[in-house]
Amino acid sequence: MSKRPLLSVRGLRKAYGKRDTRFEALRGIDLDIFEGESVAIIGKSGSGKSTLMHLLALLDKPTEGSIKLNGKDTSKLRQGKLNELRNKEFGFVFQSFFMNSNDTVLNNVILPLKIAGVGFRERRRRAMEALKIVELDDKAKNKANDLSGGQKQRVCIARAIVNNPKVIFADEPTGNLDSATGERIQKLLFGLNEKKGITVIIVTHDQDLADKCGRQIHIADGEIYEERTRTDFDGDGDNDGMRDENNIHHIDIEEE
């Protein structure tokens, strides 16, 4: 694993409101996340875990503190550059699918590539490749609204990986799914981490899901109170924090 953190935050604070209505969601977070890790940020509702993820993903700005990506201070970047960086480096999988339900599966997956300015043929090729990885290439022409919950989440994962990101942020990725479908989604996410070396950061209140990650960051009242590392996670994970820049190979998942 690389010695320099992929993501590094120091003194991270986030407050909402002013004076009597001021609420501190984060109260001074110090955290390093390295390339190739699988990390669970775990806590109860209102603990600050989703706020922390939004800051790490550059979706919001801290009230105080620094966020560095590959050693670069992101506070010095203009909004346009932040948007470009986020689209290039990060993929997102949310509990709510955030899909255009009346559009095709293919067009939903293509969206990050369209934003990035990738040409029509290339973005279609890459989108079909991503759909093949999640075993939904046969649904490319279907309307997103016609899919099951598990299939929609797999489309979201295809959309998350289509730009070959360094990091996937997953916010309660199995929260709206039954246990069997949730297991398939977990297998897919951890397969991408193990086979591709993509850093996976999962926000959850589910301890069973957190236990499958290499590291757990437990948060309450806006502060980290405990970190756990899986005893069988030695930091190399057979990928040494390195990313395979070639195409992601097929990841076996059970059919729904």
C-alpha positions, 0 to 999 in steps of 0.5 A: 500500500502506498505510504502517502494517503489517497485522501487525508483530512485534518481538523475537519469540522462542519457546522450548520446554522448560526448562533442559537441554531448552530449545529456541529455535525463534525467536530475535528476529524483526522483521517487518512485513507489509502489507495486500495483500502475498503473502509466502512464509516459506521455510526447511528443516524445523526452521527455525522457519517454521511456528512463526513462522506460528503466532505471526503467526496468533495460534494460539500466544503468543511467549515474548518480543516483541510481535505487533501487528495493525492497530497493536494489541498482541495480547498485551493481548487475552483468549483469547476476544477472540483467538479471535473476532479470528482467526475474523474476520480470518484464513483458514487452508489447511493441508497436512493438510486438517482436514476432517470427512470424513464431513460434507458439503462445505457443512457443512465450509465453513460451520463458521467462520460457525457459530462466528461466530454467523451465521444459518442462511440467511446462512451457507448463502448465503455458503458456497455463494458461496465454493464457487462461487469455487473451482468446487465448488458442484456438490459441496456435498452430497457427503461430503468423503471422496468428493473428490480431494486437489485438491478437498479443498484447494479446499474448504479455501480456500472455508472460508478465505475464507467470512468475507471475511478480511484474511489467508490463512495457507497452510502447505505448501498444495500439499505433498500434491498432484501438480504439476498440481493444485498449480498450480491451487491456487497459481493460486487463492490468488494470484488471491484476492490479486490480485483481492480484495487478501487478504494471503496468507502462505505457509509453504513449503520450495518455492522455485518456490512462493516465487518466485511471491510478492511477497516472500520471508522466508528463515528458518534456525535461528529467525532471518531471514537474508534478504529478497527482493522480486520486481523486478516487485512494486512494492507496488501490485499494482493494488490498492494494499493495498486490499480489495474489500469486495464479493463476490469474483468468479469466479477461473478455474481449470482443471478437474481 
